[in-house]
Amino acid sequence: MPVESIFHRLEALLPKVQKPIQYVGGELNSTVKDWDSADVRWALMYPDAYEVGLPNQGVAILYEILNELPGTLAERTYAVWPDLEALMRAEGVPQFTVDAHRPVRAFDVLGVSFSTELGYTNMLTALDLAGIPLLAVDRGEDDPIVLAGGHAAFNPEPIADFLDAAVLGDGEQISIAITEVIREWKAEGRPGGRDELLMRLAESGGVYVPKFYDVEYHDDGRIKRVAPNRPDVPWRVHKHTVMDLDEWPYPKKPLVPLAETVHERFSVEIFRGCTRGCRFCQAGMITRPVRERSITTIGAMVDNGIKQSGFNEVGLLSLSSADHSEIADVAKGLADRYEGTNTSLSLPSTRVDAFNIDLANEFSRNGRRSGLTFAPEGGSERMRKVINKMVTEEDLIRTVTTAYSQGWRQVKLYFMCGLPTEQDEDVLGIADLAKKVIKAGREATGSRDIRCTVSIGGFVPKPHTPFQWAGQADHETVDRRLKALRDALRGDKEYGRAIGYRYHDGKPSIVEGLLSRGDRRIGAVIRNVWEDGGRFDGWSEHFSYERWMAAAEKAGVDVDWYTTREREENEVLPWDHLDAGLDREWLWQDWQEAVSGGEVEDCRWTPCYDCGVCPTMGTEIQIGPTGRKLLPLTVV
Ligand code: SF4
């Protein structure tokens, strides 16, 4: 039976809301398939506003892959702003997809991609608007399977009660595998109902179904164990790793937004994974090992993406783009190819070295030399050793001096506050560093027309990193240090006016910390917040710390216990049954090394130090050089 579009009902509401265009769909390269041509149908959600969600690569890639699959259909849905939410509730309009404006509840799967935990309340809004029961136990045979992915899904325990399933790691292959399991189950006449479908998914070991695992607690609140409650469900669920990125050159048809979005460019992911070993970086740890896309595929994807989309900006994405083994050839090849055209290139790299500036120079051939960003992350040498960010003060000063003397006028420096073992002087060290940067820049250029901006965020310990056991700094400490740094920067007569300062207060980090390392008991807090009106928690104008604290108190949850408490080695962590490939003993050892200032090298260039990923996952580091060239082009 075809499912009707709800657009005629939505249309009447659009004149009354902000930015109505974000709800109308019809973007270049969007896909609307005939409902009956598919037997498996996915609604893909990015749980934030359209302007943030549309450029998300994960959703865009799965959208294309699933729509290319015969008998499969995928549409997108985003979080609606509170103004439209109120009207939809008043008029009984359900959560819809922007492609064909079909009700989300009609789909087989609602796949939600979480880059951050602060999107959890938006998922509840979407479920509620869709008419899908919030709790997985209350869902019936006609409700979609609610499936989470993305980096936050590496600890989905705080939202376990709301999820039917979660997937860890790269989505390309597993989304197809899940589709085939659903197709087969439907073709067989849905034997055993929803429960059997979830069982079939869980048995594979590649899909986590929270309801098939029971959590037992000690009297003091720590977890005693997490164990499967069905015989055929594996004890641990593993992440997925795509080993040959060249086989998956997506997006091939980039979505071109109709409304304004945070990025309006064509992005090519040039590699996945990072082995630099920054201890605070969850993305680096959970996406190991490094797998590079070849130079020929990058060249072909850029060419094709521009032709398909008409974008005039190309971004080369990864966790540390200057680290691609053939980046110099990629940069030169692309800069040559697009010199004199209106296509601009960007490389979001924050590496602190002269090579990064060479690359930035290549990429700015078509544009102005405005700003360069470097990320020393820690304000003192000691702090940088703790986090394994091997950048000396000398490296930084030399690098920024080169940048200023080559015509760059603005340098941005990224730092974190609240890192493990941090003292006040580590944060105040940032002021000294920034002053030295300006001093060196003035000397190198003979000009006072240079600027440096210090950007600093609160550190949140994340699962599957060496800091997963660390006590998070309380927000009072973070705020005190951030203010002391502000005073030290602003109070300086000689350099203060040349240094910009951007920071956020420490309270949102505490909520993020609660959600990142929480267990199933945090679900009640999320629900309380949502029932109290919590929406768009990633937006400072919508976020309310007081609402979260009141919700925690109502749920009987001690926020400090989850955030500022340091864990012991043998404490069962809520995500221990979810396998990111990293060896727990190695993570612990690295945490101990951090405290004593020990460093680890990048295993891309040095021998393996046994973090566990490659042997556990059957994967390996894949880097060039391939010796191939960007040109001539191959066809994707
Ligand atoms: S197993 Fe070895 S080679 Fe593989 S990511 Fe870990 S340290 Fe690097």
Boltz pocket constraint, residues with backbone or C-beta under 6 A from the ligand:
constraints:
  - pocket:
      binder: B
      contacts: [[A, 275], [A, 288], [A, 289], [A, 290], [A, 603], [A, 604], [A, 607], [A, 608], [A, 609], [A, 610], [A, 611], [A, 612], [A, 613], [A, 614], [A, 615], [A, 620], [A, 621]]
      max_distance: 6.0
